[in-house]
Amino acid sequence: MHKVFILLFLEAALILTSCTQKTPKTDLSVDLIPTDSLTLNDGLSRIDGVIMAYHKIGDDQFILGDNKPGLYLFDKNEMIRRFGNIGQGPCEFTEISATDVDDDTLYILSSEQVKIIGFDISSGECVGEFSHKTMSGITHLLKEQDKSSFLALKGSLTGLESDSLTILYRLFEDESVESLELKYGRVNAVPSVINFRSPNLTFAPYKNTYYFYLPQTDSLYNYNPESDKLTSFAHGIDLNRNEIEKAGQDFQKMMDLLQKEVKMIGKVYASADWLAIEYIYENIAEDLGQEMSLYFYRHDGTFIAQIPAEDLIGFEDGKFIQLRETGNDPDFPFSMVSLKPQFN
């Protein structure tokens, strides 16, 4: 199967867990019902990396991004363009920390190079870039509609930072920065010597607020930047926080823990009626590979259900986008299937 799961790195958002899940029992179940699909030609085979980003563009186009890094425009079922090049020069990037789309512009955040690059989607041309030291450690990016600004969340942290550290910013294209009122001390991060970082974290817009997850916490957060209101609920997964805190700044103890089993959170999804969090589990000690699942909640934090969900690459209009192998046509080896949650 074409890889779509998240690879584990030393600086990935590694969340150590035991096999015991603390989510409440529920009589509800969730099924993912296919609603429509699009068969893709073999252009997808030229994407060698792990698919990290999906953006729908109009009726017939979409963008896929991978961790090689690369971003590619598809028209219906054909790859027609690659955006930018790997490098250190203007409009080049060495890694992709986050992406977003606004109107006809694709934005790429390279936290490593502390810059945001814009590409015209129609032409593929670079329309400019801007930089600020604040972008170091940024993992979440969202272009604000009808504004020349971005919301940016600093999620690449060790948990040993000062409680007064600002973690949410508004970045402007003129390279000015507004520090918002969300400080590190307002989230319940567990301290660790490891620099936790996930390559797949996102904001999930909901009404005038934004859901997000920080790797070294055990909660899902919702923040309204206009009112500075922060709410959260515990997602119920046993994170072995006591073991992580016990390891503290002992690097070897932390590495020993990382050789056992890990879970990490990928994307957060929000619809009008429910939330879903993407979990990836890997039993490293027994080399059993990765398993992906979705945990569903109501907006008040009530747990609904957990289901297996492999090879998800995106989310659109309340539906998950799944990549599948067709297995019967070498010219069109893959298909993208829209899956709508049905609660029973």
Disulfide bonds with the S-S distance in Angstrom:
Cys91-Cys126 1.91
